[in-house]
Amino acid sequence: MDTRYITPDAISEVRRGIRDELLPIFTEVRQILEENKSIDFPGWGPIGEWTVGALYRSMIDSFVDDAEAAHAVLTKWESEDLSFAERNWRTAEDLIVRRVGRKP
């Protein structure tokens, strides 16, 4: 489908892309990050834990937060914002067709 032009179908295609392609990526990224939060024994070692371990966990936590925020935004776009735009666009097209079809 050509999504260069705004139509309800193009908006629906963007929504489908977000739902089927982007959201699963952010879900998987979050899962990977969560699984790699801690390093198994011996880990960073006593000195490494003090110097690197805390920074590593802090960075992973930050990445998880970012992945969750991106997922939340994309979910809102797909389920609310673009859905609203699609309905409004379809309504506007229907109203124009009715108006043009009327005789003065």
C-alpha positions in Angstrom: 0.0 0.0 0.0 1.2 3.5 -0.8 1.3 5.5 2.4 2.6 8.7 0.8 -0.9 10.1 0.9 -3.1 10.5 3.9 -6.1 8.2 3.7 -7.9 6.1 6.4 -6.3 3.0 4.9 -2.8 4.6 5.0 -3.4 5.6 8.7 -4.6 2.0 9.3 -1.4 0.7 7.7 0.8 2.9 9.9 -1.2 1.6 13.0 -0.7 -2.0 11.8 3.1 -1.4 11.4 3.3 0.0 14.9 1.3 -2.8 16.4 2.9 -5.7 14.4 6.5 -4.5 13.9 7.5 -1.8 16.4 5.8 -2.8 19.6 7.2 -6.4 19.6 10.7 -5.0 19.1 10.4 -2.8 22.2 8.9 -5.7 24.2 11.8 -7.9 23.2 14.4 -5.2 23.9 13.0 -4.7 27.4 13.0 -8.5 28.0 16.7 -8.7 26.9 17.7 -5.8 29.1 15.9 -7.3 32.1 17.6 -10.7 31.5 21.0 -9.0 31.5 20.6 -6.8 34.5 22.9 -8.9 36.6 26.2 -10.6 35.8 26.6 -14.1 37.2 29.4 -15.0 39.7 32.1 -13.9 39.7 30.6 -10.9 38.0 32.7 -7.9 38.0 34.8 -9.0 41.0 35.0 -6.9 44.2 36.7 -3.9 42.6 34.8 -4.1 39.4 31.5 -4.3 41.2 32.3 -1.1 43.0 33.5 0.7 39.9 31.6 -0.8 37.0 28.7 -2.9 38.4 26.7 0.0 39.8 27.2 2.0 36.6 26.2 -1.0 34.5 23.0 -1.6 36.5 22.2 2.1 36.4 22.6 2.2 32.6 20.5 -1.0 32.1 17.7 0.5 34.4 17.8 3.7 32.3 17.6 1.6 29.0 14.7 -0.4 30.5 12.9 2.9 31.4 13.5 4.3 27.9 12.2 1.1 26.3 9.1 1.2 28.5 8.5 4.9 27.7 8.9 4.3 24.0 6.5 1.3 24.2 3.9 3.4 26.0 4.1 6.2 23.5 3.8 3.8 20.5 0.9 2.0 22.2 -0.9 5.3 22.7 -0.3 6.4 19.1 -1.6 3.0 17.8 -4.6 2.5 20.0 -5.7 6.1 20.6 -4.2 8.9 18.5 -4.0 7.3 15.1 -7.3 5.5 15.6 -8.9 8.9 16.4 -7.2 10.4 13.3 -8.4 7.5 11.1 -12.0 7.8 12.3 -11.9 11.6 11.8 -10.4 11.3 8.3 -13.0 8.8 7.3 -15.8 11.0 8.7 -14.5 14.0 6.9 -14.3 12.1 3.6 -17.9 10.8 4.1 -19.2 14.4 4.9 -17.4 15.8 1.8 -18.9 13.1 -0.5 -22.4 13.8 0.9 -21.9 17.5 0.5 -20.6 17.3 -3.0 -23.5 14.9 -3.9 -26.1 17.4 -2.8 -27.6 19.8 -5.3 -27.8 23.4 -4.3 
